[in-house]
Amino acid sequence: MRPIKPQQFVINLISLCIFPFAARPMLSIVFGMDDAAFMRFIEQRKKELPEFFRGALRP
């Protein structure tokens, strides 16, 4: 596992989780998502984020 400061890990995790909700109006316009499409995006993101972090922490 690649070393990373705990504070950096936590802020990255929180940011990647919160951003889609904070930017929802912009994302909905840019990607043409209605409410149902946004929720499908969030469900997909729940699966993608753990994989992203595992990959980012590999040496």
PDB file of N, H, CA, C and O in Angstrom:
ATOM      1  N   MET A   1       0.846  -1.179   0.000  1.00  0.00           N
ATOM      2  CA  MET A   1       0.000   0.000   0.000  1.00  0.00           C
ATOM      3  C   MET A   1       0.886   1.235   0.000  1.00  0.00           C
ATOM      4  O   MET A   1       1.835   1.332   0.778  1.00  0.00           O
ATOM      5  N   ARG A   2       0.570   2.169  -0.873  1.00  0.00           N
ATOM      6  H   ARG A   2      -0.201   2.090  -1.505  1.00  0.00           H
ATOM      7  CA  ARG A   2       1.323   3.415  -0.941  1.00  0.00           C
ATOM      8  C   ARG A   2       1.013   4.258   0.290  1.00  0.00           C
ATOM      9  O   ARG A   2      -0.151   4.408   0.661  1.00  0.00           O
ATOM     10  N   PRO A   3       2.048   4.812   0.929  1.00  0.00           N
ATOM     11  CA  PRO A   3       1.790   5.630   2.118  1.00  0.00           C
ATOM     12  C   PRO A   3       1.090   6.944   1.737  1.00  0.00           C
ATOM     13  O   PRO A   3       1.419   7.567   0.727  1.00  0.00           O
ATOM     14  N   ILE A   4       0.140   7.341   2.548  1.00  0.00           N
ATOM     15  H   ILE A   4      -0.128   6.835   3.368  1.00  0.00           H
ATOM     16  CA  ILE A   4      -0.561   8.607   2.379  1.00  0.00           C
ATOM     17  C   ILE A   4      -0.947   9.105   3.765  1.00  0.00           C
ATOM     18  O   ILE A   4      -1.331   8.318   4.630  1.00  0.00           O
ATOM     19  N   LYS A   5      -0.844  10.386   3.969  1.00  0.00           N
ATOM     20  H   LYS A   5      -0.532  11.026   3.266  1.00  0.00           H
ATOM     21  CA  LYS A   5      -1.209  10.949   5.262  1.00  0.00           C
ATOM     22  C   LYS A   5      -2.710  10.763   5.471  1.00  0.00           C
ATOM     23  O   LYS A   5      -3.503  10.951   4.548  1.00  0.00           O
ATOM     24  N   PRO A   6      -3.088  10.395   6.685  1.00  0.00           N
ATOM     25  CA  PRO A   6      -4.515  10.159   6.960  1.00  0.00           C
ATOM     26  C   PRO A   6      -5.406  11.358   6.604  1.00  0.00           C
ATOM     27  O   PRO A   6      -6.511  11.188   6.089  1.00  0.00           O
ATOM     28  N   GLN A   7      -4.915  12.565   6.883  1.00  0.00           N
ATOM     29  H   GLN A   7      -4.017  12.703   7.302  1.00  0.00           H
ATOM     30  CA  GLN A   7      -5.711  13.757   6.587  1.00  0.00           C
ATOM     31  C   GLN A   7      -5.976  13.870   5.083  1.00  0.00           C
ATOM     32  O   GLN A   7      -7.077  14.238   4.671  1.00  0.00           O
ATOM     33  N   GLN A   8      -4.979  13.556   4.273  1.00  0.00           N
ATOM     34  H   GLN A   8      -4.085  13.257   4.607  1.00  0.00           H
ATOM     35  CA  GLN A   8      -5.138  13.625   2.820  1.00  0.00           C
ATOM     36  C   GLN A   8      -6.123  12.569   2.333  1.00  0.00           C
ATOM     37  O   GLN A   8      -6.953  12.836   1.464  1.00  0.00           O
ATOM     38  N   PHE A   9      -6.025  11.381   2.893  1.00  0.00           N
ATOM     39  H   PHE A   9      -5.351  11.164   3.599  1.00  0.00           H
ATOM     40  CA  PHE A   9      -6.948  10.321   2.509  1.00  0.00           C
ATOM     41  C   PHE A   9      -8.390  10.711   2.836  1.00  0.00           C
ATOM     42  O   PHE A   9      -9.283  10.566   2.001  1.00  0.00           O
ATOM     43  N   VAL A  10      -8.608  11.204   4.046  1.00  0.00           N
ATOM     44  H   VAL A  10      -7.883  11.322   4.724  1.00  0.00           H
ATOM     45  CA  VAL A  10      -9.963  11.558   4.483  1.00  0.00           C
ATOM     46  C   VAL A  10     -10.537  12.692   3.645  1.00  0.00           C
ATOM     47  O   VAL A  10     -11.696  12.620   3.236  1.00  0.00           O
ATOM     48  N   ILE A  11      -9.758  13.737   3.378  1.00  0.00           N
ATOM     49  H   ILE A  11      -8.816  13.795   3.710  1.00  0.00           H
ATOM     50  CA  ILE A  11     -10.286  14.858   2.598  1.00  0.00           C
ATOM     51  C   ILE A  11     -10.574  14.434   1.168  1.00  0.00           C
ATOM     52  O   ILE A  11     -11.544  14.902   0.571  1.00  0.00           O
ATOM     53  N   ASN A  12      -9.746  13.552   0.606  1.00  0.00           N
ATOM     54  H   ASN A  12      -8.959  13.171   1.091  1.00  0.00           H
ATOM     55  CA  ASN A  12     -10.020  13.034  -0.740  1.00  0.00           C
ATOM     56  C   ASN A  12     -11.308  12.221  -0.755  1.00  0.00           C
ATOM     57  O   ASN A  12     -12.141  12.379  -1.648  1.00  0.00           O
ATOM     58  N   LEU A  13     -11.463  11.361   0.225  1.00  0.00           N
ATOM     59  H   LEU A  13     -10.787  11.232   0.950  1.00  0.00           H
ATOM     60  CA  LEU A  13     -12.656  10.524   0.306  1.00  0.00           C
ATOM     61  C   LEU A  13     -13.914  11.380   0.453  1.00  0.00           C
ATOM     62  O   LEU A  13     -14.889  11.188  -0.273  1.00  0.00           O
ATOM     63  N   ILE A  14     -13.887  12.317   1.387  1.00  0.00           N
ATOM     64  H   ILE A  14     -13.095  12.473   1.977  1.00  0.00           H
ATOM     65  CA  ILE A  14     -15.054  13.180   1.610  1.00  0.00           C
ATOM     66  C   ILE A  14     -15.365  14.003   0.366  1.00  0.00           C
ATOM     67  O   ILE A  14     -16.525  14.125  -0.029  1.00  0.00           O
ATOM     68  N   SER A  15     -14.337  14.564  -0.247  1.00  0.00           N
ATOM     69  H   SER A  15     -13.395  14.465   0.074  1.00  0.00           H
ATOM     70  CA  SER A  15     -14.545  15.396  -1.436  1.00  0.00           C
ATOM     71  C   SER A  15     -15.181  14.611  -2.571  1.00  0.00           C
ATOM     72  O   SER A  15     -16.117  15.088  -3.212  1.00  0.00           O
ATOM     73  N   LEU A  16     -14.676  13.410  -2.820  1.00  0.00           N
ATOM     74  H   LEU A  16     -13.915  13.022  -2.300  1.00  0.00           H
ATOM     75  CA  LEU A  16     -15.214  12.613  -3.916  1.00  0.00           C
ATOM     76  C   LEU A  16     -16.628  12.119  -3.630  1.00  0.00           C
ATOM     77  O   LEU A  16     -17.383  11.840  -4.561  1.00  0.00           O
ATOM     78  N   CYS A  17     -16.988  12.010  -2.376  1.00  0.00           N
ATOM     79  H   CYS A  17     -16.374  12.237  -1.620  1.00  0.00           H
ATOM     80  CA  CYS A  17     -18.355  11.605  -2.022  1.00  0.00           C
ATOM     81  C   CYS A  17     -19.337  12.773  -2.086  1.00  0.00           C
ATOM     82  O   CYS A  17     -20.473  12.601  -2.528  1.00  0.00           O
ATOM     83  N   ILE A  18     -18.915  13.943  -1.654  1.00  0.00           N
ATOM     84  H   ILE A  18     -17.992  14.082  -1.294  1.00  0.00           H
ATOM     85  CA  ILE A  18     -19.811  15.095  -1.561  1.00  0.00           C
ATOM     86  C   ILE A  18     -19.967  15.834  -2.889  1.00  0.00           C
ATOM     87  O   ILE A  18     -21.044  16.353  -3.181  1.00  0.00           O
ATOM     88  N   PHE A  19     -18.912  15.887  -3.693  1.00  0.00           N
ATOM     89  H   PHE A  19     -18.037  15.465  -3.455  1.00  0.00           H
ATOM     90  CA  PHE A  19     -18.939  16.697  -4.910  1.00  0.00           C
ATOM     91  C   PHE A  19     -20.147  16.444  -5.808  1.00  0.00           C
ATOM     92  O   PHE A  19     -20.781  17.409  -6.235  1.00  0.00           O
ATOM     93  N   PRO A  20     -20.499  15.190  -6.117  1.00  0.00           N
ATOM     94  CA  PRO A  20     -21.643  14.989  -7.020  1.00  0.00           C
ATOM     95  C   PRO A  20     -22.938  15.624  -6.500  1.00  0.00           C
ATOM     96  O   PRO A  20     -23.751  16.099  -7.293  1.00  0.00           O
ATOM     97  N   PHE A  21     -23.133  15.637  -5.196  1.00  0.00           N
ATOM     98  H   PHE A  21     -22.473  15.251  -4.552  1.00  0.00           H
ATOM     99  CA  PHE A  21     -24.345  16.236  -4.637  1.00  0.00           C
ATOM    100  C   PHE A  21     -24.260  17.757  -4.654  1.00  0.00           C
ATOM    101  O   PHE A  21     -25.245  18.434  -4.947  1.00  0.00           O
ATOM    102  N   ALA A  22     -23.076  18.296  -4.337  1.00  0.00           N
ATOM    103  H   ALA A  22     -22.276  17.746  -4.099  1.00  0.00           H
ATOM    104  CA  ALA A  22     -22.894  19.753  -4.357  1.00  0.00           C
ATOM    105  C   ALA A  22     -22.994  20.300  -5.776  1.00  0.00           C
ATOM    106  O   ALA A  22     -23.485  21.408  -5.989  1.00  0.00           O
ATOM    107  N   ALA A  23     -22.528  19.521  -6.737  1.00  0.00           N
ATOM    108  H   ALA A  23     -22.129  18.621  -6.564  1.00  0.00           H
ATOM    109  CA  ALA A  23     -22.509  19.962  -8.135  1.00  0.00           C
ATOM    110  C   ALA A  23     -23.665  19.382  -8.946  1.00  0.00           C
ATOM    111  O   ALA A  23     -23.643  19.435 -10.176  1.00  0.00           O
ATOM    112  N   ARG A  24     -24.660  18.838  -8.280  1.00  0.00           N
ATOM    113  H   ARG A  24     -24.678  18.795  -7.281  1.00  0.00           H
ATOM    114  CA  ARG A  24     -25.761  18.175  -8.987  1.00  0.00           C
ATOM    115  C   ARG A  24     -26.409  19.045 -10.066  1.00  0.00           C
ATOM    116  O   ARG A  24     -26.632  18.550 -11.171  1.00  0.00           O
ATOM    117  N   PRO A  25     -26.722  20.312  -9.799  1.00  0.00           N
ATOM    118  CA  PRO A  25     -27.338  21.114 -10.867  1.00  0.00           C
ATOM    119  C   PRO A  25     -26.452  21.202 -12.114  1.00  0.00           C
ATOM    120  O   PRO A  25     -26.936  21.068 -13.238  1.00  0.00           O
ATOM    121  N   MET A  26     -25.172  21.424 -11.907  1.00  0.00           N
ATOM    122  H   MET A  26     -24.779  21.532 -10.994  1.00  0.00           H
ATOM    123  CA  MET A  26     -24.247  21.524 -13.034  1.00  0.00           C
ATOM    124  C   MET A  26     -24.115  20.175 -13.750  1.00  0.00           C
ATOM    125  O   MET A  26     -24.167  20.118 -14.979  1.00  0.00           O
ATOM    126  N   LEU A  27     -23.947  19.099 -12.993  1.00  0.00           N
ATOM    127  H   LEU A  27     -23.904  19.145 -11.995  1.00  0.00           H
ATOM    128  CA  LEU A  27     -23.802  17.772 -13.591  1.00  0.00           C
ATOM    129  C   LEU A  27     -25.056  17.382 -14.371  1.00  0.00           C
ATOM    130  O   LEU A  27     -24.970  16.775 -15.438  1.00  0.00           O
ATOM    131  N   SER A  28     -26.210  17.734 -13.832  1.00  0.00           N
ATOM    132  H   SER A  28     -26.280  18.227 -12.965  1.00  0.00           H
ATOM    133  CA  SER A  28     -27.468  17.403 -14.510  1.00  0.00           C
ATOM    134  C   SER A  28     -27.567  18.091 -15.861  1.00  0.00           C
ATOM    135  O   SER A  28     -28.057  17.507 -16.826  1.00  0.00           O
ATOM    136  N   ILE A  29     -27.107  19.318 -15.930  1.00  0.00           N
ATOM    137  H   ILE A  29     -26.708  19.793 -15.145  1.00  0.00           H
ATOM    138  CA  ILE A  29     -27.139  20.053 -17.196  1.00  0.00           C
ATOM    139  C   ILE A  29     -26.074  19.517 -18.155  1.00  0.00           C
ATOM    140  O   ILE A  29     -26.364  19.216 -19.312  1.00  0.00           O
ATOM    141  N   VAL A  30     -24.855  19.405 -17.666  1.00  0.00           N
ATOM    142  H   VAL A  30     -24.620  19.650 -16.725  1.00  0.00           H
ATOM    143  CA  VAL A  30     -23.738  18.982 -18.518  1.00  0.00           C
ATOM    144  C   VAL A  30     -23.968  17.588 -19.095  1.00  0.00           C
ATOM    145  O   VAL A  30     -23.710  17.347 -20.275  1.00  0.00           O
ATOM    146  N   PHE A  31     -24.455  16.670 -18.258  1.00  0.00           N
ATOM    147  H   PHE A  31     -24.665  16.865 -17.300  1.00  0.00           H
ATOM    148  CA  PHE A  31     -24.640  15.291 -18.698  1.00  0.00           C
ATOM    149  C   PHE A  31     -26.083  14.963 -19.060  1.00  0.00           C
ATOM    150  O   PHE A  31     -26.391  13.821 -19.402  1.00  0.00           O
ATOM    151  N   GLY A  32     -26.971  15.955 -18.989  1.00  0.00           N
ATOM    152  H   GLY A  32     -26.720  16.883 -18.712  1.00  0.00           H
ATOM    153  CA  GLY A  32     -28.365  15.741 -19.359  1.00  0.00           C
ATOM    154  C   GLY A  32     -29.060  14.700 -18.494  1.00  0.00           C
ATOM    155  O   GLY A  32     -29.805  13.863 -19.003  1.00  0.00           O
ATOM    156  N   MET A  33     -28.816  14.750 -17.178  1.00  0.00           N
ATOM    157  H   MET A  33     -28.210  15.430 -16.764  1.00  0.00           H
ATOM    158  CA  MET A  33     -29.386  13.751 -16.274  1.00  0.00           C
ATOM    159  C   MET A  33     -30.653  14.266 -15.612  1.00  0.00           C
ATOM    160  O   MET A  33     -30.678  15.374 -15.076  1.00  0.00           O
ATOM    161  N   ASP A  34     -31.708  13.455 -15.652  1.00  0.00           N
ATOM    162  H   ASP A  34     -31.689  12.555 -16.087  1.00  0.00           H
ATOM    163  CA  ASP A  34     -32.876  13.751 -14.843  1.00  0.00           C
ATOM    164  C   ASP A  34     -32.653  13.112 -13.470  1.00  0.00           C
ATOM    165  O   ASP A  34     -31.576  12.573 -13.212  1.00  0.00           O
ATOM    166  N   ASP A  35     -33.650  13.163 -12.590  1.00  0.00           N
ATOM    167  H   ASP A  35     -34.524  13.601 -12.800  1.00  0.00           H
ATOM    168  CA  ASP A  35     -33.476  12.625 -11.235  1.00  0.00           C
ATOM    169  C   ASP A  35     -33.132  11.143 -11.239  1.00  0.00           C
ATOM    170  O   ASP A  35     -32.265  10.696 -10.489  1.00  0.00           O
ATOM    171  N   ALA A  36     -33.816  10.388 -12.086  1.00  0.00           N
ATOM    172  H   ALA A  36     -34.521  10.751 -12.695  1.00  0.00           H
ATOM    173  CA  ALA A  36     -33.563   8.943 -12.134  1.00  0.00           C
ATOM    174  C   ALA A  36     -32.149   8.646 -12.633  1.00  0.00           C
ATOM    175  O   ALA A  36     -31.474   7.763 -12.102  1.00  0.00           O
ATOM    176  N   ALA A  37     -31.705   9.376 -13.643  1.00  0.00           N
ATOM    177  H   ALA A  37     -32.253  10.093 -14.074  1.00  0.00           H
ATOM    178  CA  ALA A  37     -30.353   9.175 -14.171  1.00  0.00           C
ATOM    179  C   ALA A  37     -29.304   9.556 -13.134  1.00  0.00           C
ATOM    180  O   ALA A  37     -28.270   8.897 -13.027  1.00  0.00           O
ATOM    181  N   PHE A  38     -29.560  10.610 -12.373  1.00  0.00           N
ATOM    182  H   PHE A  38     -30.400  11.146 -12.459  1.00  0.00           H
ATOM    183  CA  PHE A  38     -28.614  11.018 -11.333  1.00  0.00           C
ATOM    184  C   PHE A  38     -28.503   9.928 -10.270  1.00  0.00           C
ATOM    185  O   PHE A  38     -27.403   9.624  -9.808  1.00  0.00           O
ATOM    186  N   MET A  39     -29.621   9.344  -9.884  1.00  0.00           N
ATOM    187  H   MET A  39     -30.515   9.591 -10.259  1.00  0.00           H
ATOM    188  CA  MET A  39     -29.581   8.288  -8.874  1.00  0.00           C
ATOM    189  C   MET A  39     -28.857   7.045  -9.399  1.00  0.00           C
ATOM    190  O   MET A  39     -28.152   6.379  -8.642  1.00  0.00           O
ATOM    191  N   ARG A  40     -29.022   6.731 -10.675  1.00  0.00           N
ATOM    192  H   ARG A  40     -29.595   7.273 -11.290  1.00  0.00           H
ATOM    193  CA  ARG A  40     -28.263   5.609 -11.257  1.00  0.00           C
ATOM    194  C   ARG A  40     -26.769   5.931 -11.236  1.00  0.00           C
ATOM    195  O   ARG A  40     -25.947   5.059 -10.954  1.00  0.00           O
ATOM    196  N   PHE A  41     -26.424   7.178 -11.532  1.00  0.00           N
ATOM    197  H   PHE A  41     -27.092   7.886 -11.761  1.00  0.00           H
ATOM    198  CA  PHE A  41     -25.033   7.624 -11.480  1.00  0.00           C
ATOM    199  C   PHE A  41     -24.465   7.439 -10.072  1.00  0.00           C
ATOM    200  O   PHE A  41     -23.340   6.964  -9.916  1.00  0.00           O
ATOM    201  N   ILE A  42     -25.232   7.808  -9.054  1.00  0.00           N
ATOM    202  H   ILE A  42     -26.146   8.193  -9.181  1.00  0.00           H
ATOM    203  CA  ILE A  42     -24.773   7.677  -7.666  1.00  0.00           C
ATOM    204  C   ILE A  42     -24.597   6.198  -7.307  1.00  0.00           C
ATOM    205  O   ILE A  42     -23.625   5.838  -6.642  1.00  0.00           O
ATOM    206  N   GLU A  43     -25.514   5.351  -7.734  1.00  0.00           N
ATOM    207  H   GLU A  43     -26.304   5.643  -8.273  1.00  0.00           H
ATOM    208  CA  GLU A  43     -25.384   3.923  -7.458  1.00  0.00           C
ATOM    209  C   GLU A  43     -24.118   3.365  -8.105  1.00  0.00           C
ATOM    210  O   GLU A  43     -23.411   2.554  -7.506  1.00  0.00           O
ATOM    211  N   GLN A  44     -23.841   3.799  -9.317  1.00  0.00           N
ATOM    212  H   GLN A  44     -24.415   4.457  -9.804  1.00  0.00           H
ATOM    213  CA  GLN A  44     -22.621   3.352 -10.003  1.00  0.00           C
ATOM    214  C   GLN A  44     -21.393   3.879  -9.271  1.00  0.00           C
ATOM    215  O   GLN A  44     -20.395   3.171  -9.137  1.00  0.00           O
ATOM    216  N   ARG A  45     -21.465   5.113  -8.801  1.00  0.00           N
ATOM    217  H   ARG A  45     -22.276   5.688  -8.910  1.00  0.00           H
ATOM    218  CA  ARG A  45     -20.340   5.727  -8.103  1.00  0.00           C
ATOM    219  C   ARG A  45     -20.004   4.977  -6.813  1.00  0.00           C
ATOM    220  O   ARG A  45     -18.836   4.874  -6.435  1.00  0.00           O
ATOM    221  N   LYS A  46     -21.021   4.459  -6.146  1.00  0.00           N
ATOM    222  H   LYS A  46     -21.970   4.542  -6.453  1.00  0.00           H
ATOM    223  CA  LYS A  46     -20.801   3.687  -4.921  1.00  0.00           C
ATOM    224  C   LYS A  46     -19.913   2.474  -5.189  1.00  0.00           C
ATOM    225  O   LYS A  46     -19.182   2.026  -4.305  1.00  0.00           O
ATOM    226  N   LYS A  47     -19.979   1.952  -6.401  1.00  0.00           N
ATOM    227  H   LYS A  47     -20.572   2.316  -7.118  1.00  0.00           H
ATOM    228  CA  LYS A  47     -19.157   0.808  -6.760  1.00  0.00           C
ATOM    229  C   LYS A  47     -17.783   1.245  -7.265  1.00  0.00           C
ATOM    230  O   LYS A  47     -16.785   0.560  -7.039  1.00  0.00           O
ATOM    231  N   GLU A  48     -17.738   2.383  -7.946  1.00  0.00           N
ATOM    232  H   GLU A  48     -18.549   2.939  -8.130  1.00  0.00           H
ATOM    233  CA  GLU A  48     -16.501   2.852  -8.570  1.00  0.00           C
ATOM    234  C   GLU A  48     -15.515   3.458  -7.577  1.00  0.00           C
ATOM    235  O   GLU A  48     -14.306   3.275  -7.721  1.00  0.00           O
ATOM    236  N   LEU A  49     -16.010   4.171  -6.578  1.00  0.00           N
ATOM    237  H   LEU A  49     -16.992   4.320  -6.461  1.00  0.00           H
ATOM    238  CA  LEU A  49     -15.097   4.841  -5.648  1.00  0.00           C
ATOM    239  C   LEU A  49     -14.188   3.885  -4.887  1.00  0.00           C
ATOM    240  O   LEU A  49     -12.990   4.155  -4.796  1.00  0.00           O
ATOM    241  N   PRO A  50     -14.688   2.788  -4.339  1.00  0.00           N
ATOM    242  CA  PRO A  50     -13.760   1.865  -3.665  1.00  0.00           C
ATOM    243  C   PRO A  50     -12.679   1.339  -4.607  1.00  0.00           C
ATOM    244  O   PRO A  50     -11.520   1.211  -4.212  1.00  0.00           O
ATOM    245  N   GLU A  51     -13.049   1.038  -5.841  1.00  0.00           N
ATOM    246  H   GLU A  51     -13.990   1.142  -6.163  1.00  0.00           H
ATOM    247  CA  GLU A  51     -12.059   0.571  -6.817  1.00  0.00           C
ATOM    248  C   GLU A  51     -11.036   1.667  -7.116  1.00  0.00           C
ATOM    249  O   GLU A  51      -9.840   1.402  -7.236  1.00  0.00           O
ATOM    250  N   PHE A  52     -11.524   2.892  -7.231  1.00  0.00           N
ATOM    251  H   PHE A  52     -12.496   3.107  -7.133  1.00  0.00           H
ATOM    252  CA  PHE A  52     -10.626   4.026  -7.494  1.00  0.00           C
ATOM    253  C   PHE A  52      -9.609   4.175  -6.356  1.00  0.00           C
ATOM    254  O   PHE A  52      -8.417   4.349  -6.609  1.00  0.00           O
ATOM    255  N   PHE A  53     -10.072   4.107  -5.124  1.00  0.00           N
ATOM    256  H   PHE A  53     -11.040   3.965  -4.918  1.00  0.00           H
ATOM    257  CA  PHE A  53      -9.160   4.272  -3.999  1.00  0.00           C
ATOM    258  C   PHE A  53      -8.189   3.102  -3.864  1.00  0.00           C
ATOM    259  O   PHE A  53      -7.020   3.303  -3.535  1.00  0.00           O
ATOM    260  N   ARG A  54      -8.657   1.904  -4.113  1.00  0.00           N
ATOM    261  H   ARG A  54      -9.606   1.741  -4.380  1.00  0.00           H
ATOM    262  CA  ARG A  54      -7.730   0.755  -4.079  1.00  0.00           C
ATOM    263  C   ARG A  54      -6.630   0.931  -5.112  1.00  0.00           C
ATOM    264  O   ARG A  54      -5.460   0.674  -4.830  1.00  0.00           O
ATOM    265  N   GLY A  55      -7.002   1.365  -6.301  1.00  0.00           N
ATOM    266  H   GLY A  55      -7.952   1.574  -6.530  1.00  0.00           H
ATOM    267  CA  GLY A  55      -6.017   1.599  -7.359  1.00  0.00           C
ATOM    268  C   GLY A  55      -5.070   2.735  -7.011  1.00  0.00           C
ATOM    269  O   GLY A  55      -3.871   2.651  -7.276  1.00  0.00           O
ATOM    270  N   ALA A  56      -5.596   3.781  -6.427  1.00  0.00           N
ATOM    271  H   ALA A  56      -6.570   3.849  -6.212  1.00  0.00           H
ATOM    272  CA  ALA A  56      -4.766   4.947  -6.090  1.00  0.00           C
ATOM    273  C   ALA A  56      -3.783   4.640  -4.969  1.00  0.00           C
ATOM    274  O   ALA A  56      -2.734   5.278  -4.873  1.00  0.00           O
ATOM    275  N   LEU A  57      -4.103   3.692  -4.139  1.00  0.00           N
ATOM    276  H   LEU A  57      -4.955   3.174  -4.217  1.00  0.00           H
ATOM    277  CA  LEU A  57      -3.231   3.370  -3.005  1.00  0.00           C
ATOM    278  C   LEU A  57      -2.220   2.265  -3.298  1.00  0.00           C
ATOM    279  O   LEU A  57      -1.379   1.942  -2.460  1.00  0.00           O
ATOM    280  N   ARG A  58      -2.312   1.692  -4.490  1.00  0.00           N
ATOM    281  H   ARG A  58      -2.996   1.955  -5.171  1.00  0.00           H
ATOM    282  CA  ARG A  58      -1.320   0.673  -4.848  1.00  0.00           C
ATOM    283  C   ARG A  58       0.018   1.345  -5.123  1.00  0.00           C
ATOM    284  O   ARG A  58       0.068   2.435  -5.694  1.00  0.00           O
ATOM    285  N   PRO A  59       1.100   0.690  -4.716  1.00  0.00           N
ATOM    286  CA  PRO A  59       2.430   1.289  -4.979  1.00  0.00           C
ATOM    287  C   PRO A  59       2.771   1.324  -6.456  1.00  0.00           C
ATOM    288  O   PRO A  59       3.846   1.794  -6.831  1.00  0.00           O
TER     289      PRO A  59
END
